């Protein structure tokens, strides 16, 4: 039997899909603890009983969102890995920064939910944390910092975390940082990418790859 998430994906115009999209936005803005099912129901324009009928409890809906985001990130990393295959380390970094920045800027709730998971644990512990280690290993391998995905050094993981966290903070902090730069959203995205490349590419390419 298809899961609620699978059914929502199958029919983007369904009530399940509308509730999922609203919940993803609101959880991304307020986090798990400060989001209520009534907030989501009001945003969709339905009563609370309709939300429960389609998704069950708040935790069920949140877990579906975490699953959806986890799968999205993995799919994007797979795309990056295919795109950078055979390229120089500099080119691999530049492509990865562009692709992951584009994805995360298009889905700012993803960065917010990851950061909420870092600093505000939910009572039931459902966060993206359990997948972060896998993401880091996959990125390290794609960047040529490890021989395979199962043997990644602590130093290589730390370097990838530096990239990952820098991107997340630039995106989640846009409303604070962009006025300081006095620029438009589109220009901000371009500046963030250029800045990440300016800082990270030399840092990664200044010595031999970490094995």
DOBAPA-850195 format. One record per atom (N, C-alpha, C): residue number from 1; x, y, z. Coordinates in nm, 3 decimals, always signed. Example, Ala and Ser with C-alpha at 12.3 -4.5 7.8 and 13.67 -1.06 7.14 Angstrom:
// residues 2
> seq | px | py | pz
> 1 | +1.319 | -0.569 | +0.780
> 1 | +1.230 | -0.450 | +0.780
> 1 | +1.320 | -0.330 | +0.780
> 2 | +1.285 | -0.225 | +0.708
> 2 | +1.367 | -0.106 | +0.714
> 2 | +1.290 | +0.003 | +0.787
// end
This chain:
// residues 211
> seq | px | py | pz
> 1 | +0.085 | -0.120 | +0.000
> 1 | +0.000 | +0.000 | +0.000
> 1 | +0.088 | +0.125 | +0.000
> 2 | +0.065 | +0.219 | -0.091
> 2 | +0.148 | +0.340 | -0.096
> 2 | +0.138 | +0.421 | +0.033
> 3 | +0.247 | +0.482 | +0.072
> 3 | +0.247 | +0.567 | +0.191
> 3 | +0.176 | +0.699 | +0.161
> 4 | +0.146 | +0.774 | +0.266
> 4 | +0.084 | +0.906 | +0.245
> 4 | +0.173 | +0.994 | +0.158
> 5 | +0.304 | +0.988 | +0.183
> 5 | +0.398 | +1.069 | +0.105
> 5 | +0.395 | +1.029 | -0.042
> 6 | +0.394 | +0.902 | -0.069
> 6 | +0.389 | +0.854 | -0.208
> 6 | +0.261 | +0.898 | -0.276
> 7 | +0.150 | +0.894 | -0.203
> 7 | +0.022 | +0.937 | -0.262
> 7 | +0.021 | +1.087 | -0.288
> 8 | +0.082 | +1.164 | -0.199
> 8 | +0.089 | +1.309 | -0.219
> 8 | +0.174 | +1.342 | -0.341
> 9 | +0.284 | +1.271 | -0.358
> 9 | +0.371 | +1.294 | -0.474
> 9 | +0.303 | +1.255 | -0.604
> 10 | +0.225 | +1.151 | -0.599
> 10 | +0.159 | +1.101 | -0.719
> 10 | +0.057 | +1.201 | -0.771
> 11 | -0.006 | +1.276 | -0.681
> 11 | -0.109 | +1.372 | -0.721
> 11 | -0.079 | +1.508 | -0.656
> 12 | +0.002 | +1.591 | -0.721
> 12 | +0.041 | +1.721 | -0.664
> 12 | -0.076 | +1.816 | -0.636
> 13 | -0.191 | +1.790 | -0.698
> 13 | -0.307 | +1.875 | -0.677
> 13 | -0.400 | +1.823 | -0.567
> 14 | -0.363 | +1.712 | -0.507
> 14 | -0.448 | +1.653 | -0.404
> 14 | -0.440 | +1.730 | -0.274
> 15 | -0.535 | +1.707 | -0.185
> 15 | -0.533 | +1.772 | -0.055
> 15 | -0.411 | +1.729 | +0.025
> 16 | -0.372 | +1.603 | +0.013
> 16 | -0.252 | +1.556 | +0.083
> 16 | -0.130 | +1.637 | +0.040
> 17 | -0.117 | +1.661 | -0.089
> 17 | -0.002 | +1.736 | -0.141
> 17 | -0.007 | +1.881 | -0.095
> 18 | -0.125 | +1.941 | -0.093
> 18 | -0.138 | +2.080 | -0.049
> 18 | -0.101 | +2.095 | +0.098
> 19 | -0.145 | +2.000 | +0.178
> 19 | -0.111 | +2.003 | +0.321
> 19 | +0.039 | +1.985 | +0.339
> 20 | +0.097 | +1.892 | +0.265
> 20 | +0.241 | +1.866 | +0.275
> 20 | +0.322 | +1.991 | +0.239
> 21 | +0.283 | +2.058 | +0.131
> 21 | +0.356 | +2.178 | +0.088
> 21 | +0.346 | +2.289 | +0.193
> 22 | +0.227 | +2.306 | +0.249
> 22 | +0.209 | +2.408 | +0.352
> 22 | +0.288 | +2.375 | +0.477
> 23 | +0.283 | +2.249 | +0.518
> 23 | +0.354 | +2.207 | +0.639
> 23 | +0.504 | +2.223 | +0.622
> 24 | +0.554 | +2.191 | +0.504
> 24 | +0.697 | +2.205 | +0.478
> 24 | +0.740 | +2.351 | +0.493
> 25 | +0.659 | +2.441 | +0.441
> 25 | +0.689 | +2.584 | +0.451
> 25 | +0.685 | +2.631 | +0.597
> 26 | +0.582 | +2.591 | +0.671
> 26 | +0.564 | +2.640 | +0.807
> 26 | +0.664 | +2.577 | +0.903
> 27 | +0.689 | +2.446 | +0.890
> 27 | +0.793 | +2.383 | +0.973
> 27 | +0.928 | +2.449 | +0.945
> 28 | +0.953 | +2.483 | +0.818
> 28 | +1.078 | +2.548 | +0.782
> 28 | +1.093 | +2.687 | +0.841
> 29 | +0.980 | +2.753 | +0.863
> 29 | +0.984 | +2.888 | +0.919
> 29 | +0.989 | +2.889 | +1.071
> 30 | +0.915 | +2.797 | +1.135
> 30 | +0.901 | +2.801 | +1.280
> 30 | +0.966 | +2.684 | +1.353
> 31 | +1.005 | +2.579 | +1.280
> 31 | +1.057 | +2.460 | +1.347
> 31 | +0.946 | +2.371 | +1.398
> 32 | +0.982 | +2.252 | +1.439
> 32 | +0.881 | +2.155 | +1.484
> 32 | +0.807 | +2.203 | +1.609
> 33 | +0.882 | +2.246 | +1.708
> 33 | +0.821 | +2.276 | +1.837
> 33 | +0.723 | +2.393 | +1.832
> 34 | +0.749 | +2.492 | +1.748
> 34 | +0.665 | +2.612 | +1.743
> 34 | +0.560 | +2.607 | +1.631
> 35 | +0.550 | +2.495 | +1.563
> 35 | +0.448 | +2.477 | +1.459
> 35 | +0.334 | +2.394 | +1.515
> 36 | +0.212 | +2.434 | +1.485
> 36 | +0.096 | +2.355 | +1.526
> 36 | +0.019 | +2.310 | +1.403
> 37 | -0.058 | +2.205 | +1.420
> 37 | -0.139 | +2.157 | +1.309
> 37 | -0.246 | +2.260 | +1.273
> 38 | -0.289 | +2.340 | +1.370
> 38 | -0.388 | +2.445 | +1.341
> 38 | -0.328 | +2.552 | +1.250
> 39 | -0.201 | +2.583 | +1.269
> 39 | -0.134 | +2.679 | +1.181
> 39 | -0.132 | +2.628 | +1.038
> 40 | -0.104 | +2.500 | +1.023
> 40 | -0.097 | +2.440 | +0.889
> 40 | -0.237 | +2.437 | +0.827
> 41 | -0.335 | +2.393 | +0.904
> 41 | -0.472 | +2.385 | +0.854
> 41 | -0.522 | +2.522 | +0.810
> 42 | -0.491 | +2.625 | +0.890
> 42 | -0.534 | +2.761 | +0.855
> 42 | -0.468 | +2.807 | +0.725
> 43 | -0.340 | +2.774 | +0.707
> 43 | -0.268 | +2.814 | +0.586
> 43 | -0.328 | +2.748 | +0.462
> 44 | -0.370 | +2.623 | +0.476
> 44 | -0.429 | +2.551 | +0.363
> 44 | -0.573 | +2.595 | +0.339
> 45 | -0.639 | +2.640 | +0.448
> 45 | -0.780 | +2.679 | +0.437
> 45 | -0.875 | +2.565 | +0.462
> 46 | -0.835 | +2.474 | +0.555
> 46 | -0.917 | +2.357 | +0.588
> 46 | -0.936 | +2.353 | +0.739
> 47 | -1.027 | +2.267 | +0.785
> 47 | -1.040 | +2.251 | +0.930
> 47 | -0.943 | +2.144 | +0.977
> 48 | -0.918 | +2.142 | +1.107
> 48 | -0.816 | +2.054 | +1.164
> 48 | -0.847 | +1.908 | +1.141
> 49 | -0.975 | +1.872 | +1.140
> 49 | -1.013 | +1.732 | +1.121
> 49 | -0.973 | +1.682 | +0.982
> 50 | -0.979 | +1.770 | +0.883
> 50 | -0.937 | +1.733 | +0.747
> 50 | -0.787 | +1.704 | +0.742
> 51 | -0.710 | +1.785 | +0.813
> 51 | -0.566 | +1.760 | +0.818
> 51 | -0.537 | +1.626 | +0.883
> 52 | -0.603 | +1.597 | +0.995
> 52 | -0.581 | +1.469 | +1.063
> 52 | -0.624 | +1.351 | +0.976
> 53 | -0.730 | +1.370 | +0.900
> 53 | -0.778 | +1.263 | +0.813
> 53 | -0.672 | +1.228 | +0.708
> 54 | -0.607 | +1.330 | +0.654
> 54 | -0.511 | +1.306 | +0.546
> 54 | -0.371 | +1.270 | +0.596
> 55 | -0.332 | +1.321 | +0.716
> 55 | -0.193 | +1.301 | +0.757
> 55 | -0.175 | +1.246 | +0.898
> 56 | -0.279 | +1.239 | +0.977
> 56 | -0.261 | +1.192 | +1.114
> 56 | -0.205 | +1.302 | +1.203
> 57 | -0.118 | +1.267 | +1.296
> 57 | -0.065 | +1.362 | +1.392
> 57 | +0.046 | +1.450 | +1.332
> 58 | +0.084 | +1.553 | +1.406
> 58 | +0.189 | +1.645 | +1.361
> 58 | +0.319 | +1.570 | +1.331
> 59 | +0.354 | +1.477 | +1.418
> 59 | +0.478 | +1.403 | +1.400
> 59 | +0.478 | +1.324 | +1.269
> 60 | +0.363 | +1.268 | +1.233
> 60 | +0.354 | +1.193 | +1.107
> 60 | +0.383 | +1.282 | +0.987
> 61 | +0.330 | +1.402 | +0.991
> 61 | +0.350 | +1.498 | +0.882
> 61 | +0.495 | +1.544 | +0.878
> 62 | +0.552 | +1.572 | +0.994
> 62 | +0.691 | +1.615 | +1.001
> 62 | +0.785 | +1.507 | +0.949
> 63 | +0.760 | +1.384 | +0.988
> 63 | +0.846 | +1.273 | +0.944
> 63 | +0.840 | +1.257 | +0.792
> 64 | +0.722 | +1.280 | +0.734
> 64 | +0.709 | +1.270 | +0.587
> 64 | +0.791 | +1.380 | +0.520
> 65 | +0.791 | +1.499 | +0.578
> 65 | +0.868 | +1.610 | +0.523
> 65 | +1.018 | +1.581 | +0.531
> 66 | +1.063 | +1.529 | +0.645
> 66 | +1.204 | +1.494 | +0.660
> 66 | +1.244 | +1.387 | +0.560
> 67 | +1.158 | +1.290 | +0.540
> 67 | +1.185 | +1.185 | +0.442
> 67 | +1.195 | +1.245 | +0.301
> 68 | +1.102 | +1.333 | +0.268
> 68 | +1.102 | +1.394 | +0.135
> 68 | +1.228 | +1.476 | +0.113
> 69 | +1.268 | +1.555 | +0.211
> 69 | +1.387 | +1.638 | +0.198
> 69 | +1.513 | +1.553 | +0.189
> 70 | +1.518 | +1.449 | +0.271
> 70 | +1.634 | +1.360 | +0.268
> 70 | +1.653 | +1.298 | +0.130
> 71 | +1.544 | +1.255 | +0.071
> 71 | +1.550 | +1.195 | -0.063
> 71 | +1.590 | +1.298 | -0.167
> 72 | +1.538 | +1.419 | -0.153
> 72 | +1.574 | +1.528 | -0.246
> 72 | +1.723 | +1.558 | -0.242
> 73 | +1.777 | +1.570 | -0.121
> 73 | +1.919 | +1.601 | -0.107
> 73 | +2.004 | +1.491 | -0.168
> 74 | +1.966 | +1.366 | -0.142
> 74 | +2.042 | +1.255 | -0.198
> 74 | +2.037 | +1.255 | -0.351
> 75 | +1.920 | +1.283 | -0.405
> 75 | +1.907 | +1.291 | -0.552
> 75 | +1.994 | +1.402 | -0.608
> 76 | +1.997 | +1.516 | -0.540
> 76 | +2.079 | +1.628 | -0.587
> 76 | +2.228 | +1.594 | -0.579
> 77 | +2.268 | +1.527 | -0.471
> 77 | +2.408 | +1.487 | -0.459
> 77 | +2.446 | +1.386 | -0.566
> 78 | +2.354 | +1.299 | -0.600
> 78 | +2.380 | +1.203 | -0.709
> 78 | +2.400 | +1.278 | -0.841
> 79 | +2.319 | +1.382 | -0.863
> 79 | +2.333 | +1.464 | -0.984
> 79 | +2.470 | +1.531 | -0.986
> 80 | +2.510 | +1.585 | -0.871
> 80 | +2.640 | +1.652 | -0.862
> 80 | +2.752 | +1.553 | -0.894
> 81 | +2.742 | +1.434 | -0.834
> 81 | +2.847 | +1.333 | -0.853
> 81 | +2.862 | +1.297 | -1.001
> 82 | +2.751 | +1.283 | -1.071
> 82 | +2.757 | +1.251 | -1.214
> 82 | +2.815 | +1.367 | -1.294
> 83 | +2.778 | +1.488 | -1.255
> 83 | +2.821 | +1.608 | -1.328
> 83 | +2.971 | +1.633 | -1.314
> 84 | +3.026 | +1.604 | -1.195
> 84 | +3.167 | +1.638 | -1.170
> 84 | +3.263 | +1.526 | -1.204
> 85 | +3.211 | +1.411 | -1.237
> 85 | +3.297 | +1.295 | -1.265
> 85 | +3.401 | +1.327 | -1.373
> 86 | +3.528 | +1.301 | -1.341
> 86 | +3.635 | +1.321 | -1.438
> 86 | +3.688 | +1.462 | -1.446
> 87 | +3.627 | +1.556 | -1.372
> 87 | +3.670 | +1.696 | -1.377
> 87 | +3.783 | +1.722 | -1.275
> 88 | +3.852 | +1.833 | -1.291
> 88 | +3.954 | +1.872 | -1.193
> 88 | +3.887 | +1.906 | -1.061
> 89 | +3.965 | +1.907 | -0.953
> 89 | +3.908 | +1.938 | -0.822
> 89 | +3.847 | +2.078 | -0.820
> 90 | +3.913 | +2.173 | -0.883
> 90 | +3.860 | +2.310 | -0.889
> 90 | +3.724 | +2.312 | -0.957
> 91 | +3.714 | +2.244 | -1.070
> 91 | +3.587 | +2.240 | -1.144
> 91 | +3.481 | +2.165 | -1.064
> 92 | +3.520 | +2.056 | -0.999
> 92 | +3.424 | +1.980 | -0.918
> 92 | +3.365 | +2.068 | -0.808
> 93 | +3.451 | +2.144 | -0.741
> 93 | +3.404 | +2.232 | -0.635
> 93 | +3.311 | +2.339 | -0.688
> 94 | +3.348 | +2.400 | -0.798
> 94 | +3.266 | +2.508 | -0.855
> 94 | +3.129 | +2.456 | -0.896
> 95 | +3.125 | +2.341 | -0.960
> 95 | +2.998 | +2.282 | -1.002
> 95 | +2.913 | +2.246 | -0.881
> 96 | +2.975 | +2.185 | -0.780
> 96 | +2.901 | +2.143 | -0.660
> 96 | +2.844 | +2.264 | -0.587
> 97 | +2.923 | +2.371 | -0.575
> 97 | +2.874 | +2.492 | -0.509
> 97 | +2.756 | +2.551 | -0.584
> 98 | +2.766 | +2.558 | -0.716
> 98 | +2.656 | +2.612 | -0.797
> 98 | +2.530 | +2.528 | -0.783
> 99 | +2.542 | +2.397 | -0.797
> 99 | +2.424 | +2.310 | -0.798
> 99 | +2.357 | +2.304 | -0.661
> 100 | +2.437 | +2.289 | -0.555
> 100 | +2.377 | +2.279 | -0.422
> 100 | +2.321 | +2.414 | -0.377
> 101 | +2.388 | +2.523 | -0.415
> 101 | +2.336 | +2.655 | -0.380
> 101 | +2.203 | +2.681 | -0.451
> 102 | +2.195 | +2.646 | -0.578
> 102 | +2.070 | +2.665 | -0.653
> 102 | +1.957 | +2.586 | -0.589
> 103 | +1.984 | +2.461 | -0.552
> 103 | +1.880 | +2.378 | -0.490
> 103 | +1.836 | +2.439 | -0.357
> 104 | +1.931 | +2.475 | -0.273
> 104 | +1.896 | +2.524 | -0.139
> 104 | +1.832 | +2.662 | -0.142
> 105 | +1.876 | +2.749 | -0.233
> 105 | +1.810 | +2.879 | -0.245
> 105 | +1.666 | +2.864 | -0.297
> 106 | +1.644 | +2.762 | -0.380
> 106 | +1.508 | +2.736 | -0.430
> 106 | +1.418 | +2.674 | -0.324
> 107 | +1.480 | +2.615 | -0.222
> 107 | +1.406 | +2.549 | -0.113
> 107 | +1.465 | +2.593 | +0.021
> 108 | +1.448 | +2.720 | +0.059
> 108 | +1.512 | +2.771 | +0.181
> 108 | +1.468 | +2.699 | +0.308
> 109 | +1.351 | +2.637 | +0.303
> 109 | +1.306 | +2.564 | +0.422
> 109 | +1.397 | +2.446 | +0.454
> 110 | +1.468 | +2.395 | +0.353
> 110 | +1.559 | +2.282 | +0.376
> 110 | +1.673 | +2.325 | +0.467
> 111 | +1.737 | +2.438 | +0.436
> 111 | +1.844 | +2.489 | +0.521
> 111 | +1.793 | +2.518 | +0.662
> 112 | +1.675 | +2.578 | +0.670
> 112 | +1.618 | +2.610 | +0.801
> 112 | +1.593 | +2.484 | +0.884
> 113 | +1.537 | +2.381 | +0.820
> 113 | +1.506 | +2.258 | +0.893
> 113 | +1.632 | +2.187 | +0.938
> 114 | +1.737 | +2.191 | +0.856
> 114 | +1.863 | +2.129 | +0.897
> 114 | +1.920 | +2.204 | +1.017
> 115 | +1.918 | +2.338 | +1.013
> 115 | +1.972 | +2.415 | +1.124
> 115 | +1.885 | +2.401 | +1.249
> 116 | +1.753 | +2.394 | +1.232
> 116 | +1.666 | +2.365 | +1.347
> 116 | +1.706 | +2.232 | +1.408
> 117 | +1.738 | +2.135 | +1.323
> 117 | +1.778 | +2.004 | +1.373
> 117 | +1.907 | +2.008 | +1.452
> 118 | +1.999 | +2.098 | +1.412
> 118 | +2.124 | +2.113 | +1.486
> 118 | +2.102 | +2.166 | +1.627
> 119 | +2.020 | +2.271 | +1.636
> 119 | +2.015 | +2.348 | +1.759
> 119 | +1.889 | +2.331 | +1.843
> 120 | +1.782 | +2.280 | +1.783
> 120 | +1.656 | +2.265 | +1.856
> 120 | +1.601 | +2.125 | +1.834
> 121 | +1.649 | +2.032 | +1.911
> 121 | +1.605 | +1.894 | +1.894
> 121 | +1.456 | +1.881 | +1.922
> 122 | +1.388 | +1.805 | +1.837
> 122 | +1.247 | +1.778 | +1.861
> 122 | +1.236 | +1.671 | +1.969
> 123 | +1.124 | +1.667 | +2.041
> 123 | +1.111 | +1.570 | +2.150
> 123 | +1.129 | +1.425 | +2.104
> 124 | +1.089 | +1.395 | +1.981
> 124 | +1.097 | +1.258 | +1.932
> 124 | +1.224 | +1.233 | +1.853
> 125 | +1.310 | +1.335 | +1.838
> 125 | +1.439 | +1.317 | +1.774
> 125 | +1.437 | +1.297 | +1.624
> 126 | +1.330 | +1.333 | +1.557
> 126 | +1.324 | +1.315 | +1.412
> 126 | +1.384 | +1.437 | +1.344
> 127 | +1.509 | +1.426 | +1.301
> 127 | +1.577 | +1.534 | +1.231
> 127 | +1.653 | +1.476 | +1.113
> 128 | +1.718 | +1.563 | +1.040
> 128 | +1.800 | +1.519 | +0.927
> 128 | +1.937 | +1.471 | +0.973
> 129 | +1.967 | +1.478 | +1.102
> 129 | +2.099 | +1.445 | +1.152
> 129 | +2.146 | +1.307 | +1.108
> 130 | +2.056 | +1.211 | +1.108
> 130 | +2.095 | +1.074 | +1.080
> 130 | +2.145 | +1.057 | +0.938
> 131 | +2.109 | +1.148 | +0.850
> 131 | +2.152 | +1.139 | +0.711
> 131 | +2.272 | +1.227 | +0.680
> 132 | +2.302 | +1.322 | +0.765
> 132 | +2.409 | +1.417 | +0.736
> 132 | +2.543 | +1.346 | +0.715
> 133 | +2.571 | +1.248 | +0.798
> 133 | +2.698 | +1.175 | +0.786
> 133 | +2.711 | +1.110 | +0.649
> 134 | +2.602 | +1.054 | +0.600
> 134 | +2.603 | +0.991 | +0.468
> 134 | +2.625 | +1.096 | +0.359
> 135 | +2.559 | +1.211 | +0.372
> 135 | +2.577 | +1.318 | +0.274
> 135 | +2.723 | +1.361 | +0.269
> 136 | +2.782 | +1.379 | +0.387
> 136 | +2.921 | +1.425 | +0.395
> 136 | +3.015 | +1.327 | +0.325
> 137 | +2.995 | +1.199 | +0.352
> 137 | +3.080 | +1.097 | +0.290
> 137 | +3.065 | +1.096 | +0.139
> 138 | +2.942 | +1.111 | +0.092
> 138 | +2.917 | +1.113 | -0.053
> 138 | +2.984 | +1.234 | -0.119
> 139 | +2.974 | +1.350 | -0.053
> 139 | +3.036 | +1.470 | -0.108
> 139 | +3.188 | +1.456 | -0.108
> 140 | +3.243 | +1.404 | +0.001
> 140 | +3.388 | +1.387 | +0.010
> 140 | +3.439 | +1.297 | -0.103
> 141 | +3.367 | +1.192 | -0.131
> 141 | +3.406 | +1.102 | -0.240
> 141 | +3.397 | +1.174 | -0.375
> 142 | +3.288 | +1.246 | -0.397
> 142 | +3.269 | +1.317 | -0.524
> 142 | +3.377 | +1.423 | -0.544
> 143 | +3.423 | +1.484 | -0.435
> 143 | +3.526 | +1.587 | -0.443
> 143 | +3.667 | +1.530 | -0.453
> 144 | +3.677 | +1.397 | -0.447
> 144 | +3.808 | +1.334 | -0.455
> 144 | +3.886 | +1.339 | -0.325
> 145 | +3.816 | +1.357 | -0.213
> 145 | +3.882 | +1.364 | -0.083
> 145 | +3.890 | +1.229 | -0.014
> 146 | +3.835 | +1.126 | -0.076
> 146 | +3.845 | +0.991 | -0.021
> 146 | +3.843 | +0.891 | -0.135
> 147 | +3.897 | +0.772 | -0.109
> 147 | +3.902 | +0.669 | -0.211
> 147 | +3.766 | +0.605 | -0.233
> 148 | +3.684 | +0.602 | -0.129
> 148 | +3.549 | +0.547 | -0.140
> 148 | +3.461 | +0.611 | -0.034
> 149 | +3.332 | +0.582 | -0.041
> 149 | +3.235 | +0.647 | +0.048
> 149 | +3.236 | +0.591 | +0.189
> 150 | +3.295 | +0.475 | +0.208
> 150 | +3.293 | +0.411 | +0.340
> 150 | +3.419 | +0.440 | +0.421
> 151 | +3.523 | +0.498 | +0.359
> 151 | +3.648 | +0.527 | +0.430
> 151 | +3.685 | +0.674 | +0.408
> 152 | +3.619 | +0.760 | +0.483
> 152 | +3.642 | +0.904 | +0.472
> 152 | +3.708 | +0.952 | +0.601
> 153 | +3.821 | +1.020 | +0.588
> 153 | +3.894 | +1.064 | +0.707
> 153 | +3.818 | +1.173 | +0.782
> 154 | +3.852 | +1.187 | +0.909
> 154 | +3.792 | +1.291 | +0.991
> 154 | +3.821 | +1.430 | +0.933
> 155 | +3.944 | +1.450 | +0.883
> 155 | +3.981 | +1.579 | +0.827
> 155 | +3.897 | +1.611 | +0.703
> 156 | +3.877 | +1.510 | +0.617
> 156 | +3.796 | +1.531 | +0.497
> 156 | +3.652 | +1.565 | +0.535
> 157 | +3.597 | +1.494 | +0.634
> 157 | +3.461 | +1.522 | +0.679
> 157 | +3.450 | +1.664 | +0.734
> 158 | +3.552 | +1.707 | +0.809
> 158 | +3.549 | +1.841 | +0.866
> 158 | +3.550 | +1.947 | +0.755
> 159 | +3.626 | +1.922 | +0.650
> 159 | +3.631 | +2.017 | +0.539
> 159 | +3.497 | +2.026 | +0.468
> 160 | +3.433 | +1.911 | +0.449
> 160 | +3.301 | +1.912 | +0.386
> 160 | +3.199 | +1.982 | +0.475
> 161 | +3.208 | +1.958 | +0.605
> 161 | +3.117 | +2.025 | +0.699
> 161 | +3.134 | +2.177 | +0.691
> 162 | +3.258 | +2.223 | +0.672
> 162 | +3.282 | +2.367 | +0.660
> 162 | +3.207 | +2.424 | +0.540
> 163 | +3.210 | +2.351 | +0.428
> 163 | +3.138 | +2.394 | +0.309
> 163 | +2.988 | +2.390 | +0.334
> 164 | +2.940 | +2.278 | +0.383
> 164 | +2.797 | +2.255 | +0.406
> 164 | +2.739 | +2.362 | +0.497
> 165 | +2.805 | +2.387 | +0.611
> 165 | +2.751 | +2.482 | +0.707
> 165 | +2.759 | +2.625 | +0.657
> 166 | +2.861 | +2.657 | +0.580
> 166 | +2.871 | +2.792 | +0.522
> 166 | +2.755 | +2.818 | +0.427
> 167 | +2.726 | +2.721 | +0.341
> 167 | +2.614 | +2.736 | +0.247
> 167 | +2.483 | +2.751 | +0.324
> 168 | +2.459 | +2.665 | +0.422
> 168 | +2.334 | +2.671 | +0.499
> 168 | +2.315 | +2.806 | +0.566
> 169 | +2.422 | +2.860 | +0.624
> 169 | +2.410 | +2.986 | +0.696
> 169 | +2.387 | +3.104 | +0.601
> 170 | +2.451 | +3.103 | +0.487
> 170 | +2.427 | +3.209 | +0.389
> 170 | +2.280 | +3.209 | +0.345
> 171 | +2.223 | +3.091 | +0.329
> 171 | +2.086 | +3.082 | +0.278
> 171 | +1.984 | +3.113 | +0.389
> 172 | +2.000 | +3.050 | +0.503
> 172 | +1.906 | +3.076 | +0.612
> 172 | +1.918 | +3.219 | +0.665
> 173 | +2.036 | +3.277 | +0.649
> 173 | +2.057 | +3.412 | +0.699
> 173 | +2.035 | +3.522 | +0.597
> 174 | +1.972 | +3.488 | +0.483
> 174 | +1.956 | +3.587 | +0.378
> 174 | +1.885 | +3.714 | +0.425
> 175 | +1.778 | +3.700 | +0.501
> 175 | +1.701 | +3.817 | +0.544
> 175 | +1.784 | +3.912 | +0.631
> 176 | +1.887 | +3.858 | +0.696
> 176 | +1.976 | +3.941 | +0.776
> 176 | +2.094 | +3.992 | +0.694
> 177 | +2.155 | +3.903 | +0.615
> 177 | +2.277 | +3.940 | +0.542
> 177 | +2.251 | +4.029 | +0.421
> 178 | +2.142 | +4.003 | +0.349
> 178 | +2.120 | +4.076 | +0.223
> 178 | +2.104 | +4.227 | +0.243
> 179 | +2.028 | +4.273 | +0.346
> 179 | +2.022 | +4.418 | +0.368
> 179 | +2.159 | +4.478 | +0.399
> 180 | +2.246 | +4.401 | +0.463
> 180 | +2.380 | +4.451 | +0.493
> 180 | +2.460 | +4.474 | +0.365
> 181 | +2.430 | +4.390 | +0.264
> 181 | +2.499 | +4.402 | +0.135
> 181 | +2.426 | +4.497 | +0.041
> 182 | +2.305 | +4.536 | +0.080
> 182 | +2.225 | +4.630 | +0.000
> 182 | +2.211 | +4.583 | -0.145
> 183 | +2.158 | +4.462 | -0.160
> 183 | +2.148 | +4.404 | -0.294
> 183 | +2.018 | +4.326 | -0.310
> 184 | +1.985 | +4.291 | -0.433
> 184 | +1.864 | +4.214 | -0.462
> 184 | +1.886 | +4.066 | -0.434
> 185 | +1.778 | +3.990 | -0.434
> 185 | +1.789 | +3.846 | -0.409
> 185 | +1.878 | +3.780 | -0.514
> 186 | +1.853 | +3.810 | -0.642
> 186 | +1.931 | +3.745 | -0.748
> 186 | +2.079 | +3.778 | -0.736
> 187 | +2.110 | +3.904 | -0.707
> 187 | +2.250 | +3.943 | -0.690
> 187 | +2.310 | +3.876 | -0.566
> 188 | +2.228 | +3.863 | -0.462
> 188 | +2.275 | +3.797 | -0.340
> 188 | +2.315 | +3.653 | -0.369
> 189 | +2.233 | +3.582 | -0.445
> 189 | +2.265 | +3.443 | -0.481
> 189 | +2.398 | +3.438 | -0.555
> 190 | +2.416 | +3.527 | -0.651
> 190 | +2.541 | +3.529 | -0.729
> 190 | +2.661 | +3.561 | -0.639
> 191 | +2.644 | +3.657 | -0.548
> 191 | +2.752 | +3.696 | -0.458
> 191 | +2.788 | +3.580 | -0.365
> 192 | +2.688 | +3.510 | -0.315
> 192 | +2.713 | +3.397 | -0.226
> 192 | +2.794 | +3.289 | -0.299
> 193 | +2.754 | +3.256 | -0.420
> 193 | +2.828 | +3.154 | -0.496
> 193 | +2.972 | +3.198 | -0.519
> 194 | +2.990 | +3.324 | -0.563
> 194 | +3.125 | +3.375 | -0.591
> 194 | +3.209 | +3.374 | -0.465
> 195 | +3.149 | +3.414 | -0.352
> 195 | +3.222 | +3.419 | -0.226
> 195 | +3.261 | +3.280 | -0.180
> 196 | +3.170 | +3.184 | -0.192
> 196 | +3.200 | +3.047 | -0.154
> 196 | +3.316 | +2.992 | -0.237
> 197 | +3.314 | +3.020 | -0.364
> 197 | +3.424 | +2.974 | -0.452
> 197 | +3.554 | +3.043 | -0.416
> 198 | +3.549 | +3.174 | -0.390
> 198 | +3.667 | +3.253 | -0.355
> 198 | +3.734 | +3.198 | -0.229
> 199 | +3.653 | +3.158 | -0.131
> 199 | +3.706 | +3.109 | -0.004
> 199 | +3.742 | +2.961 | -0.010
> 200 | +3.652 | +2.882 | -0.065
> 200 | +3.664 | +2.737 | -0.052
> 200 | +3.753 | +2.671 | -0.156
> 201 | +3.750 | +2.719 | -0.279
> 201 | +3.830 | +2.654 | -0.383
> 201 | +3.979 | +2.658 | -0.350
> 202 | +4.036 | +2.775 | -0.316
> 202 | +4.178 | +2.776 | -0.279
> 202 | +4.208 | +2.691 | -0.156
> 203 | +4.113 | +2.691 | -0.061
> 203 | +4.135 | +2.614 | +0.062
> 203 | +4.144 | +2.465 | +0.032
> 204 | +4.064 | +2.417 | -0.061
> 204 | +4.062 | +2.275 | -0.094
> 204 | +4.175 | +2.237 | -0.189
> 205 | +4.220 | +2.330 | -0.270
> 205 | +4.316 | +2.295 | -0.375
> 205 | +4.460 | +2.337 | -0.341
> 206 | +4.481 | +2.393 | -0.222
> 206 | +4.614 | +2.441 | -0.186
> 206 | +4.711 | +2.331 | -0.148
> 207 | +4.657 | +2.212 | -0.118
> 207 | +4.745 | +2.099 | -0.088
> 207 | +4.689 | +1.973 | -0.150
> 208 | +4.751 | +1.862 | -0.122
> 208 | +4.708 | +1.736 | -0.180
> 208 | +4.574 | +1.694 | -0.121
> 209 | +4.488 | +1.626 | -0.199
> 209 | +4.360 | +1.579 | -0.148
> 209 | +4.377 | +1.494 | -0.021
> 210 | +4.284 | +1.511 | +0.071
> 210 | +4.287 | +1.434 | +0.194
> 210 | +4.240 | +1.293 | +0.166
> 211 | +4.316 | +1.195 | +0.205
> 211 | +4.279 | +1.054 | +0.187
> 211 | +4.245 | +0.990 | +0.319
// end
